[in-house]
Amino acid sequence: MGSLSSACNATPVRSFDGYIRLTFDAFSNLEFRQKLAWEDEGLRDELIEENVPAFRAGFCEWATDEVSNPVSVGWAWFRLADNRTFLAPGGISSNVMFIAQSGYDLGMRKTNELLRAWLTGEDWQPSGLGLGF
């Protein structure tokens, strides 16, 4: 169980288990910048083996500018030959655990679902990747 007070602080606080616990609303109000983005041929080959028609694939990570406890979200992506870009299956990771307003953890599955929904609404594909290809 996380503390609601840490979810409302101006500076995110890392819990004993390494997660930064936030409500989805608090998370949605954070400002992220691109930290890393790269193309990965090995990921593309793995996706092709799984019958995903990836023309290109890679990884991207966004983070807040917090010095001591940055919130980060990383994901795998793939691009089709027609330049449409998508999240790769199962490819989101973060140091965030979403909590309910009551302060209880929502769990990894719900946190991942909410991160996927959040990323779907963000402008990261294709120009948001900043990869220049």
PyMOL CGO cylinders between C-alpha atoms (Angstrom):
from pymol import cmd
from pymol.cgo import CYLINDER

trace = [
    CYLINDER, 0.00, 0.00, 0.00, 1.31, 3.42, -0.92, 0.3, 1, 1, 1, 1, 1, 1,
    CYLINDER, 1.31, 3.42, -0.92, 0.71, 6.68, 0.85, 0.3, 1, 1, 1, 1, 1, 1,
    CYLINDER, 0.71, 6.68, 0.85, -1.69, 9.15, -0.71, 0.3, 1, 1, 1, 1, 1, 1,
    CYLINDER, -1.69, 9.15, -0.71, 0.37, 12.01, 0.70, 0.3, 1, 1, 1, 1, 1, 1,
    CYLINDER, 0.37, 12.01, 0.70, 3.33, 10.95, -1.44, 0.3, 1, 1, 1, 1, 1, 1,
    CYLINDER, 3.33, 10.95, -1.44, 1.04, 10.93, -4.48, 0.3, 1, 1, 1, 1, 1, 1,
    CYLINDER, 1.04, 10.93, -4.48, 0.10, 14.55, -3.88, 0.3, 1, 1, 1, 1, 1, 1,
    CYLINDER, 0.10, 14.55, -3.88, 3.55, 15.95, -3.13, 0.3, 1, 1, 1, 1, 1, 1,
    CYLINDER, 3.55, 15.95, -3.13, 5.14, 18.27, -5.68, 0.3, 1, 1, 1, 1, 1, 1,
    CYLINDER, 5.14, 18.27, -5.68, 8.17, 15.98, -5.79, 0.3, 1, 1, 1, 1, 1, 1,
    CYLINDER, 8.17, 15.98, -5.79, 7.56, 12.26, -6.42, 0.3, 1, 1, 1, 1, 1, 1,
    CYLINDER, 7.56, 12.26, -6.42, 8.77, 10.01, -3.61, 0.3, 1, 1, 1, 1, 1, 1,
    CYLINDER, 8.77, 10.01, -3.61, 10.24, 6.55, -4.19, 0.3, 1, 1, 1, 1, 1, 1,
    CYLINDER, 10.24, 6.55, -4.19, 8.72, 3.83, -1.97, 0.3, 1, 1, 1, 1, 1, 1,
    CYLINDER, 8.72, 3.83, -1.97, 10.63, 1.10, -0.15, 0.3, 1, 1, 1, 1, 1, 1,
    CYLINDER, 10.63, 1.10, -0.15, 10.15, -1.24, -3.14, 0.3, 1, 1, 1, 1, 1, 1,
    CYLINDER, 10.15, -1.24, -3.14, 11.46, 1.25, -5.72, 0.3, 1, 1, 1, 1, 1, 1,
    CYLINDER, 11.46, 1.25, -5.72, 8.10, 2.35, -7.13, 0.3, 1, 1, 1, 1, 1, 1,
    CYLINDER, 8.10, 2.35, -7.13, 6.89, 5.92, -7.19, 0.3, 1, 1, 1, 1, 1, 1,
    CYLINDER, 6.89, 5.92, -7.19, 3.26, 5.73, -6.15, 0.3, 1, 1, 1, 1, 1, 1,
    CYLINDER, 3.26, 5.73, -6.15, 0.92, 8.22, -7.80, 0.3, 1, 1, 1, 1, 1, 1,
    CYLINDER, 0.92, 8.22, -7.80, -2.71, 8.53, -8.68, 0.3, 1, 1, 1, 1, 1, 1,
    CYLINDER, -2.71, 8.53, -8.68, -3.36, 8.48, -12.41, 0.3, 1, 1, 1, 1, 1, 1,
    CYLINDER, -3.36, 8.48, -12.41, -4.48, 12.11, -12.21, 0.3, 1, 1, 1, 1, 1, 1,
    CYLINDER, -4.48, 12.11, -12.21, -1.22, 13.19, -10.54, 0.3, 1, 1, 1, 1, 1, 1,
    CYLINDER, -1.22, 13.19, -10.54, 0.77, 11.20, -13.13, 0.3, 1, 1, 1, 1, 1, 1,
    CYLINDER, 0.77, 11.20, -13.13, -1.17, 12.78, -15.99, 0.3, 1, 1, 1, 1, 1, 1,
    CYLINDER, -1.17, 12.78, -15.99, -0.17, 16.24, -14.76, 0.3, 1, 1, 1, 1, 1, 1,
    CYLINDER, -0.17, 16.24, -14.76, 3.57, 15.50, -14.86, 0.3, 1, 1, 1, 1, 1, 1,
    CYLINDER, 3.57, 15.50, -14.86, 5.71, 16.94, -17.64, 0.3, 1, 1, 1, 1, 1, 1,
    CYLINDER, 5.71, 16.94, -17.64, 7.77, 14.35, -19.50, 0.3, 1, 1, 1, 1, 1, 1,
    CYLINDER, 7.77, 14.35, -19.50, 10.62, 14.79, -21.94, 0.3, 1, 1, 1, 1, 1, 1,
    CYLINDER, 10.62, 14.79, -21.94, 12.21, 12.25, -24.23, 0.3, 1, 1, 1, 1, 1, 1,
    CYLINDER, 12.21, 12.25, -24.23, 15.18, 10.68, -22.49, 0.3, 1, 1, 1, 1, 1, 1,
    CYLINDER, 15.18, 10.68, -22.49, 16.15, 7.94, -24.95, 0.3, 1, 1, 1, 1, 1, 1,
    CYLINDER, 16.15, 7.94, -24.95, 14.95, 6.62, -28.31, 0.3, 1, 1, 1, 1, 1, 1,
    CYLINDER, 14.95, 6.62, -28.31, 16.60, 4.07, -30.54, 0.3, 1, 1, 1, 1, 1, 1,
    CYLINDER, 16.60, 4.07, -30.54, 15.94, 1.58, -33.28, 0.3, 1, 1, 1, 1, 1, 1,
    CYLINDER, 15.94, 1.58, -33.28, 16.58, -2.10, -32.53, 0.3, 1, 1, 1, 1, 1, 1,
    CYLINDER, 16.58, -2.10, -32.53, 16.86, -4.65, -35.33, 0.3, 1, 1, 1, 1, 1, 1,
    CYLINDER, 16.86, -4.65, -35.33, 16.80, -7.53, -32.83, 0.3, 1, 1, 1, 1, 1, 1,
    CYLINDER, 16.80, -7.53, -32.83, 13.38, -6.41, -31.57, 0.3, 1, 1, 1, 1, 1, 1,
    CYLINDER, 13.38, -6.41, -31.57, 12.18, -6.08, -35.16, 0.3, 1, 1, 1, 1, 1, 1,
    CYLINDER, 12.18, -6.08, -35.16, 13.33, -9.66, -35.87, 0.3, 1, 1, 1, 1, 1, 1,
    CYLINDER, 13.33, -9.66, -35.87, 11.56, -10.93, -32.71, 0.3, 1, 1, 1, 1, 1, 1,
    CYLINDER, 11.56, -10.93, -32.71, 8.33, -9.19, -33.73, 0.3, 1, 1, 1, 1, 1, 1,
    CYLINDER, 8.33, -9.19, -33.73, 8.54, -10.65, -37.25, 0.3, 1, 1, 1, 1, 1, 1,
    CYLINDER, 8.54, -10.65, -37.25, 8.95, -14.12, -35.70, 0.3, 1, 1, 1, 1, 1, 1,
    CYLINDER, 8.95, -14.12, -35.70, 5.71, -13.42, -33.79, 0.3, 1, 1, 1, 1, 1, 1,
    CYLINDER, 5.71, -13.42, -33.79, 3.95, -12.53, -37.06, 0.3, 1, 1, 1, 1, 1, 1,
    CYLINDER, 3.95, -12.53, -37.06, 4.00, -8.78, -36.42, 0.3, 1, 1, 1, 1, 1, 1,
    CYLINDER, 4.00, -8.78, -36.42, 4.82, -7.11, -39.77, 0.3, 1, 1, 1, 1, 1, 1,
    CYLINDER, 4.82, -7.11, -39.77, 7.40, -4.73, -38.30, 0.3, 1, 1, 1, 1, 1, 1,
    CYLINDER, 7.40, -4.73, -38.30, 9.37, -2.74, -40.85, 0.3, 1, 1, 1, 1, 1, 1,
    CYLINDER, 9.37, -2.74, -40.85, 11.30, -1.00, -38.04, 0.3, 1, 1, 1, 1, 1, 1,
    CYLINDER, 11.30, -1.00, -38.04, 11.21, -1.37, -34.26, 0.3, 1, 1, 1, 1, 1, 1,
    CYLINDER, 11.21, -1.37, -34.26, 12.85, 0.06, -31.21, 0.3, 1, 1, 1, 1, 1, 1,
    CYLINDER, 12.85, 0.06, -31.21, 12.51, 1.52, -27.76, 0.3, 1, 1, 1, 1, 1, 1,
    CYLINDER, 12.51, 1.52, -27.76, 11.72, 4.92, -26.30, 0.3, 1, 1, 1, 1, 1, 1,
    CYLINDER, 11.72, 4.92, -26.30, 11.87, 6.32, -22.77, 0.3, 1, 1, 1, 1, 1, 1,
    CYLINDER, 11.87, 6.32, -22.77, 10.38, 9.49, -21.39, 0.3, 1, 1, 1, 1, 1, 1,
    CYLINDER, 10.38, 9.49, -21.39, 11.17, 10.88, -17.94, 0.3, 1, 1, 1, 1, 1, 1,
    CYLINDER, 11.17, 10.88, -17.94, 10.37, 13.84, -15.74, 0.3, 1, 1, 1, 1, 1, 1,
    CYLINDER, 10.37, 13.84, -15.74, 13.11, 16.28, -14.82, 0.3, 1, 1, 1, 1, 1, 1,
    CYLINDER, 13.11, 16.28, -14.82, 13.00, 15.43, -11.11, 0.3, 1, 1, 1, 1, 1, 1,
    CYLINDER, 13.00, 15.43, -11.11, 16.60, 15.16, -9.93, 0.3, 1, 1, 1, 1, 1, 1,
    CYLINDER, 16.60, 15.16, -9.93, 16.26, 12.66, -7.09, 0.3, 1, 1, 1, 1, 1, 1,
    CYLINDER, 16.26, 12.66, -7.09, 13.20, 10.64, -8.15, 0.3, 1, 1, 1, 1, 1, 1,
    CYLINDER, 13.20, 10.64, -8.15, 12.41, 10.99, -11.86, 0.3, 1, 1, 1, 1, 1, 1,
    CYLINDER, 12.41, 10.99, -11.86, 9.28, 9.25, -13.08, 0.3, 1, 1, 1, 1, 1, 1,
    CYLINDER, 9.28, 9.25, -13.08, 10.05, 7.26, -16.21, 0.3, 1, 1, 1, 1, 1, 1,
    CYLINDER, 10.05, 7.26, -16.21, 8.04, 5.37, -18.79, 0.3, 1, 1, 1, 1, 1, 1,
    CYLINDER, 8.04, 5.37, -18.79, 9.67, 3.19, -21.42, 0.3, 1, 1, 1, 1, 1, 1,
    CYLINDER, 9.67, 3.19, -21.42, 8.09, 1.27, -24.25, 0.3, 1, 1, 1, 1, 1, 1,
    CYLINDER, 8.09, 1.27, -24.25, 8.81, -0.81, -27.29, 0.3, 1, 1, 1, 1, 1, 1,
    CYLINDER, 8.81, -0.81, -27.29, 7.39, 0.34, -30.63, 0.3, 1, 1, 1, 1, 1, 1,
    CYLINDER, 7.39, 0.34, -30.63, 7.21, -0.87, -34.18, 0.3, 1, 1, 1, 1, 1, 1,
    CYLINDER, 7.21, -0.87, -34.18, 6.58, 0.81, -37.50, 0.3, 1, 1, 1, 1, 1, 1,
    CYLINDER, 6.58, 0.81, -37.50, 4.86, -0.75, -40.50, 0.3, 1, 1, 1, 1, 1, 1,
    CYLINDER, 4.86, -0.75, -40.50, 6.11, -0.28, -44.06, 0.3, 1, 1, 1, 1, 1, 1,
    CYLINDER, 6.11, -0.28, -44.06, 3.44, 2.45, -44.54, 0.3, 1, 1, 1, 1, 1, 1,
    CYLINDER, 3.44, 2.45, -44.54, 5.01, 4.47, -41.65, 0.3, 1, 1, 1, 1, 1, 1,
    CYLINDER, 5.01, 4.47, -41.65, 2.22, 3.88, -39.13, 0.3, 1, 1, 1, 1, 1, 1,
    CYLINDER, 2.22, 3.88, -39.13, 3.77, 3.40, -35.68, 0.3, 1, 1, 1, 1, 1, 1,
    CYLINDER, 3.77, 3.40, -35.68, 2.34, 1.34, -32.80, 0.3, 1, 1, 1, 1, 1, 1,
    CYLINDER, 2.34, 1.34, -32.80, 3.19, 0.20, -29.30, 0.3, 1, 1, 1, 1, 1, 1,
    CYLINDER, 3.19, 0.20, -29.30, 4.79, -3.24, -29.43, 0.3, 1, 1, 1, 1, 1, 1,
    CYLINDER, 4.79, -3.24, -29.43, 2.95, -6.03, -27.59, 0.3, 1, 1, 1, 1, 1, 1,
    CYLINDER, 2.95, -6.03, -27.59, 3.83, -6.14, -23.90, 0.3, 1, 1, 1, 1, 1, 1,
    CYLINDER, 3.83, -6.14, -23.90, 6.34, -3.37, -24.25, 0.3, 1, 1, 1, 1, 1, 1,
    CYLINDER, 6.34, -3.37, -24.25, 5.71, -0.83, -21.44, 0.3, 1, 1, 1, 1, 1, 1,
    CYLINDER, 5.71, -0.83, -21.44, 7.83, -0.46, -18.31, 0.3, 1, 1, 1, 1, 1, 1,
    CYLINDER, 7.83, -0.46, -18.31, 7.84, 2.19, -15.61, 0.3, 1, 1, 1, 1, 1, 1,
    CYLINDER, 7.84, 2.19, -15.61, 8.89, 2.94, -12.06, 0.3, 1, 1, 1, 1, 1, 1,
    CYLINDER, 8.89, 2.94, -12.06, 5.30, 4.00, -11.27, 0.3, 1, 1, 1, 1, 1, 1,
    CYLINDER, 5.30, 4.00, -11.27, 2.65, 2.12, -9.33, 0.3, 1, 1, 1, 1, 1, 1,
    CYLINDER, 2.65, 2.12, -9.33, -0.74, 3.76, -9.65, 0.3, 1, 1, 1, 1, 1, 1,
    CYLINDER, -0.74, 3.76, -9.65, -2.80, 4.07, -6.51, 0.3, 1, 1, 1, 1, 1, 1,
    CYLINDER, -2.80, 4.07, -6.51, -6.46, 4.71, -5.84, 0.3, 1, 1, 1, 1, 1, 1,
    CYLINDER, -6.46, 4.71, -5.84, -7.56, 7.92, -4.11, 0.3, 1, 1, 1, 1, 1, 1,
    CYLINDER, -7.56, 7.92, -4.11, -7.71, 5.83, -0.92, 0.3, 1, 1, 1, 1, 1, 1,
    CYLINDER, -7.71, 5.83, -0.92, -3.98, 5.18, -1.19, 0.3, 1, 1, 1, 1, 1, 1,
    CYLINDER, -3.98, 5.18, -1.19, -4.14, 1.47, -2.08, 0.3, 1, 1, 1, 1, 1, 1,
    CYLINDER, -4.14, 1.47, -2.08, -2.08, 0.09, -4.96, 0.3, 1, 1, 1, 1, 1, 1,
    CYLINDER, -2.08, 0.09, -4.96, -4.01, -0.66, -8.14, 0.3, 1, 1, 1, 1, 1, 1,
    CYLINDER, -4.01, -0.66, -8.14, -1.54, -3.44, -8.98, 0.3, 1, 1, 1, 1, 1, 1,
    CYLINDER, -1.54, -3.44, -8.98, 0.78, -4.03, -11.90, 0.3, 1, 1, 1, 1, 1, 1,
    CYLINDER, 0.78, -4.03, -11.90, -1.88, -5.16, -14.37, 0.3, 1, 1, 1, 1, 1, 1,
    CYLINDER, -1.88, -5.16, -14.37, -4.09, -2.09, -13.88, 0.3, 1, 1, 1, 1, 1, 1,
    CYLINDER, -4.09, -2.09, -13.88, -1.03, 0.20, -13.80, 0.3, 1, 1, 1, 1, 1, 1,
    CYLINDER, -1.03, 0.20, -13.80, 0.13, -1.24, -17.15, 0.3, 1, 1, 1, 1, 1, 1,
    CYLINDER, 0.13, -1.24, -17.15, -3.36, -0.86, -18.64, 0.3, 1, 1, 1, 1, 1, 1,
    CYLINDER, -3.36, -0.86, -18.64, -3.46, 2.80, -17.58, 0.3, 1, 1, 1, 1, 1, 1,
    CYLINDER, -3.46, 2.80, -17.58, 0.06, 3.44, -18.89, 0.3, 1, 1, 1, 1, 1, 1,
    CYLINDER, 0.06, 3.44, -18.89, -0.91, 1.93, -22.25, 0.3, 1, 1, 1, 1, 1, 1,
    CYLINDER, -0.91, 1.93, -22.25, -4.04, 4.10, -22.37, 0.3, 1, 1, 1, 1, 1, 1,
    CYLINDER, -4.04, 4.10, -22.37, -1.98, 7.19, -21.45, 0.3, 1, 1, 1, 1, 1, 1,
    CYLINDER, -1.98, 7.19, -21.45, 0.65, 6.47, -24.12, 0.3, 1, 1, 1, 1, 1, 1,
    CYLINDER, 0.65, 6.47, -24.12, -2.05, 5.92, -26.72, 0.3, 1, 1, 1, 1, 1, 1,
    CYLINDER, -2.05, 5.92, -26.72, -3.21, 9.48, -26.09, 0.3, 1, 1, 1, 1, 1, 1,
    CYLINDER, -3.21, 9.48, -26.09, 0.28, 11.03, -26.19, 0.3, 1, 1, 1, 1, 1, 1,
    CYLINDER, 0.28, 11.03, -26.19, 1.97, 12.39, -29.30, 0.3, 1, 1, 1, 1, 1, 1,
    CYLINDER, 1.97, 12.39, -29.30, 4.95, 10.05, -29.62, 0.3, 1, 1, 1, 1, 1, 1,
    CYLINDER, 4.95, 10.05, -29.62, 4.40, 8.46, -33.03, 0.3, 1, 1, 1, 1, 1, 1,
    CYLINDER, 4.40, 8.46, -33.03, 6.06, 8.96, -35.40, 0.3, 1, 1, 1, 1, 1, 1,
    CYLINDER, 6.06, 8.96, -35.40, 7.54, 12.45, -35.06, 0.3, 1, 1, 1, 1, 1, 1,
    CYLINDER, 7.54, 12.45, -35.06, 7.40, 12.29, -31.26, 0.3, 1, 1, 1, 1, 1, 1,
    CYLINDER, 7.40, 12.29, -31.26, 10.07, 9.59, -31.32, 0.3, 1, 1, 1, 1, 1, 1,
    CYLINDER, 10.07, 9.59, -31.32, 12.63, 12.08, -32.55, 0.3, 1, 1, 1, 1, 1, 1,
    CYLINDER, 12.63, 12.08, -32.55, 14.49, 9.37, -34.43, 0.3, 1, 1, 1, 1, 1, 1,
    CYLINDER, 14.49, 9.37, -34.43, 14.56, 11.22, -37.72, 0.3, 1, 1, 1, 1, 1, 1,
    CYLINDER, 14.56, 11.22, -37.72, 13.71, 8.31, -39.98, 0.3, 1, 1, 1, 1, 1, 1,
]
cmd.load_cgo(trace, "trace")
